[in-house]
Structure formats: C-alpha cells, structure tokens
Amino acid sequence: MQTKQYDLTGFNNFLNTIIPPSEMCHLLVQLAFEHVQAVEDGALNHFKDNMSTIELMYDQFYKLAEQE
C-alpha cells in the first residue's frame, strides 16, 4: 500500500484559528446525544452508521486535544 501525502494546511488552520480539538470533541458528543434523541424506529442502521462516523472523528480529535 502506497502512503499518500496530504496537504493539511487548511485543516491545521481550522484547528488553530477556528475551533480547537477539545471543543470539537465537545460538539461531537453533543451531536451524538442529539442524534440519539432524534432517531426514529426503522432508521437504526442509518443511526449506527452515523454514530460510527462520529466515533471515528471523536477518537482522532481526542488524540489532538490531548496535545493541547
């Protein structure tokens, strides 16, 4: 598997000037709780997919927040 190099300048700027990783973690947790309250019967698979995405993002932002 070939490693790809990404230009993360925009993302780095986002974290340093718009919202710090710790605040993003807080917002992702809020989003998860709000999503739990809004889920309707029959949308369980969609809910699970969304929660998996939120979990992946949270894990990465949490690692960054530990560096603050």
N, C-alpha and C positions, 0 to 999 in steps of 0.2 A: 504494500500500500504506500503510495507516494504522499509525503507530507506536503500540504499546501500552505503557503504563506498568505495571510490575510492582512490587509491594511486596516488596522483597528483604531486609526486616528479619530474617526468620528465617535466611536464607542468610548474611547478614552476621554474625549472631550465631554461627552454626555455624562460620564461618571464623575468627572472633576468639576463641571460647571453647572449641570442641570440637577442631578439627583445623585446623592451618594449611595453606595451599595446597601448600607444599613437601612436607608429609607425605602429603597426598592424592595428589600426583604419584607418590611412592614406592609407595604402596599400589596405585595403578592399574597401575604397571609390574609389581609382584608378581602382581597378579591376571591380567594378560596372560600372564606366563610360566607361571603355574599352569594357565591355560586351555589354553595350547598343549600342555602335558603331558597334559591330560585329554581332548583331542579324540579322538574315535573315527572310524574310517572311516565315511563316509556322513553325517557331521554337518558337512561342510566349509562349506556355505552358512550354517548356524547360527553356526559359528565365525567366519566372515567378518563377519557382521552384528554379532556381539558385539564383535569387535575394532574395527570401525568406530566403535561407540559408545564404547568405551574410548579410542580415539584422539581423538575429539571432546572428551570430558571432559578428557583429559590436556592437550590443547592449551590449553583455557581455564584450567585450574588452573595450568599452567606460566606463563601470562601473569600470573596473580595472584601466583604465587610470586616472580616477578621484581620485584614491587613490595615484597616484604618487606624 
